[in-house]
């Protein structure tokens, strides 16, 4: 089973910033679209940001204006820049790619990262 490689989580004070990364392993496939989710203890998983094949982005109301999702095709990596962090942003963040490309073929996929903990202290 292919697993995306996440990095960038950690502990930060409220008002601070973190940048999460999600990369495809090796040169197996190219990332076309990506979703970032988060799940806090005792809460349902929340979709916080998406980016599609043409770079269009969407955000949940809870992070709009503070988080930015972006894609570096050369590095086959998607980033989630998180600014003005709040204690309620504390959660495990996971990336999921619903669409990949192998050579010239676009395929549906459902590859996830291992999850990274983000903790925001007040």
C-alpha positions as CSV (number, residue, x, y, z in Angstrom):
1,X,0.0,0.0,0.0
2,X,1.4,3.4,-1.0
3,X,1.7,6.0,1.7
4,X,2.3,9.7,1.2
5,X,5.0,11.2,3.3
6,X,3.9,14.0,5.7
7,X,6.1,16.4,7.6
8,X,6.0,19.7,9.4
9,X,3.8,19.2,12.4
10,X,4.7,20.2,15.9
11,X,4.0,22.5,18.9
12,X,3.4,26.2,18.3
13,X,2.0,29.0,20.4
14,X,-1.3,30.6,19.4
15,X,-0.8,33.2,16.6
16,X,2.1,31.2,15.2
17,X,2.6,29.4,11.9
18,X,3.4,26.0,10.7
19,X,3.8,24.5,7.2
20,X,2.9,20.9,6.5
21,X,4.2,19.0,3.6
22,X,2.8,16.0,1.8
23,X,5.0,14.3,-0.8
24,X,4.5,11.3,-3.1
25,X,7.1,8.6,-2.4
26,X,9.8,8.0,-5.0
27,X,8.8,8.6,-8.6
28,X,5.9,6.2,-8.7
29,X,3.2,8.8,-9.6
30,X,2.5,12.5,-9.8
31,X,0.1,14.2,-7.5
32,X,-2.8,15.8,-9.3
33,X,-5.2,16.8,-6.5
34,X,-4.9,16.8,-2.8
35,X,-7.1,17.1,0.3
36,X,-6.0,18.0,3.8
37,X,-8.0,16.7,6.7
38,X,-7.8,17.1,10.4
39,X,-9.2,15.2,13.4
40,X,-9.2,16.4,16.9
41,X,-9.8,14.0,19.8
42,X,-13.4,13.2,20.2
43,X,-14.4,15.0,17.0
44,X,-15.2,13.9,13.5
45,X,-12.6,14.2,10.8
46,X,-12.9,17.6,9.0
47,X,-11.9,18.5,5.4
48,X,-10.0,21.7,5.8
49,X,-8.4,22.4,2.3
50,X,-8.4,21.0,-1.2
51,X,-6.5,21.7,-4.4
52,X,-7.5,20.3,-7.8
53,X,-5.7,19.6,-11.0
54,X,-5.7,23.2,-12.2
55,X,-4.7,24.6,-8.9
56,X,-8.1,25.8,-7.7
57,X,-8.4,25.7,-3.9
58,X,-11.2,25.5,-1.4
59,X,-11.1,25.9,2.4
60,X,-13.4,25.1,5.3
61,X,-14.9,28.2,6.9
62,X,-12.9,27.5,10.1
63,X,-9.5,28.0,8.3
64,X,-10.4,30.3,5.4
65,X,-8.1,33.3,5.4
66,X,-5.5,31.7,7.6
67,X,-4.5,28.5,5.8
68,X,-3.2,28.2,2.3
69,X,-2.8,25.0,0.3
70,X,-0.4,24.9,-2.6
71,X,1.2,22.4,-4.9
72,X,4.8,22.2,-6.2
73,X,4.7,20.0,-9.3
74,X,8.4,19.9,-9.7
75,X,8.8,18.5,-6.2
76,X,5.6,16.4,-6.4
77,X,4.6,17.9,-3.0
78,X,1.6,19.7,-1.6
79,X,1.9,22.2,1.3
80,X,-0.5,23.5,3.9
81,X,0.7,26.8,5.2
82,X,-1.1,27.5,8.5
83,X,-0.9,31.0,9.9
84,X,-2.6,32.7,12.9
85,X,-3.0,29.3,14.5
86,X,-5.5,28.9,17.3
87,X,-5.8,26.3,20.0
88,X,-8.8,24.9,18.2
89,X,-6.6,24.0,15.3
90,X,-5.0,21.4,17.4
91,X,-5.5,18.0,15.7
92,X,-3.8,15.3,13.7
93,X,-3.6,16.5,10.1
94,X,-3.6,14.0,7.2
95,X,-3.2,14.4,3.5
96,X,-5.1,12.3,0.9
97,X,-4.7,12.4,-2.8
98,X,-7.8,11.4,-4.8
99,X,-6.2,11.8,-8.2
100,X,-2.7,10.9,-9.5
101,X,-1.0,10.6,-12.8
102,X,1.3,7.8,-14.0
103,X,3.0,8.8,-17.3
104,X,0.1,10.3,-19.2
105,X,-2.7,8.5,-17.5
106,X,-4.9,10.1,-14.9
107,X,-6.2,7.7,-12.2
108,X,-8.5,8.0,-9.2
109,X,-6.6,7.2,-6.0
110,X,-7.0,7.2,-2.3
111,X,-3.5,7.4,-0.9
112,X,-3.1,8.8,2.6
113,X,-0.2,10.2,4.6
114,X,0.7,8.9,8.0
115,X,-0.8,11.9,9.8
116,X,1.1,14.6,11.7
117,X,0.2,16.1,15.0
118,X,-0.3,19.9,15.3
119,X,-0.6,21.3,18.8
120,X,-1.4,25.0,19.4
121,X,-0.9,26.2,22.9
122,X,-2.8,29.2,24.3
